[in-house]
Amino acid sequence: MNSEFNKAVSFAIRLLSKRDYTSFKLRRKVEGKFPSVNSKDVISYLISRGYIDDERVAFNYASSKVE
């Protein structure tokens, strides 16, 4: 992994530590901050390690609207 990739991953993890993001929204944020990094690779890396789960985000969103 290169330095910019590591910075992009760290940035994404910092965002995720504050709240859940869908892979789509997080990818857009990574692209905006790190245009030279392949954001798809960053998202794939985070998904493979369990940091991103679109189903969990959707379930939590729907649950919050039902209550």
Wavefront OBJ file of the C-alpha trace (Angstrom):
o trace
v 0.000 0.000 0.000
v 1.222 3.444 -0.759
v 1.187 6.480 1.458
v -1.762 8.245 -0.222
v -3.842 5.074 -0.057
v -3.083 4.764 3.658
v -4.042 8.402 4.205
v -7.318 7.864 2.328
v -8.103 4.778 4.420
v -7.328 6.663 7.634
v -9.535 9.547 6.506
v -12.406 7.166 5.760
v -12.031 5.401 9.106
v -12.112 8.761 10.903
v -15.386 9.580 9.138
v -16.802 6.158 9.983
v -15.852 6.586 13.632
v -18.351 9.454 13.809
v -21.229 7.788 11.950
v -22.075 5.111 9.389
v -21.805 5.880 5.699
v -22.931 3.879 2.698
v -20.142 2.778 0.421
v -21.425 5.227 -2.209
v -21.378 8.282 0.070
v -18.038 7.398 1.600
v -16.532 6.852 -1.832
v -17.608 10.347 -2.878
v -15.989 11.834 0.223
v -12.742 9.959 -0.404
v -12.750 11.060 -4.062
v -13.171 14.684 -3.007
v -10.305 14.585 -0.529
v -7.952 12.209 -2.382
v -8.549 12.526 -6.142
v -5.299 10.704 -6.986
v -6.292 7.571 -5.053
v -8.536 4.877 -6.518
v -11.531 5.287 -4.220
v -12.960 1.924 -5.292
v -9.885 0.227 -3.841
v -10.262 2.128 -0.566
v -13.924 1.146 -0.262
v -13.195 -2.486 -1.168
v -10.470 -2.588 1.464
v -12.816 -1.201 4.129
v -15.655 -3.560 3.171
v -13.337 -6.568 3.329
v -12.420 -5.626 6.886
v -15.988 -4.979 8.018
v -15.799 -1.199 8.360
v -18.544 -0.633 5.778
v -21.818 -2.552 5.647
v -24.503 -1.012 3.435
v -27.139 -3.430 4.729
v -26.453 -2.367 8.326
v -26.710 1.303 7.339
v -30.029 0.686 5.547
v -31.405 -1.335 8.464
v -30.412 1.324 11.009
v -31.902 4.081 8.838
v -35.179 2.207 8.413
v -35.305 1.374 12.125
v -34.823 5.013 13.054
v -37.753 6.021 10.830
v -40.091 3.372 12.273
v -39.570 4.449 15.871
l 1 2 3 4 5 6 7 8 9 10 11 12 13 14 15 16 17 18 19 20 21 22 23 24 25 26 27 28 29 30 31 32 33 34 35 36 37 38 39 40 41 42 43 44 45 46 47 48 49 50 51 52 53 54 55 56 57 58 59 60 61 62 63 64 65 66 67
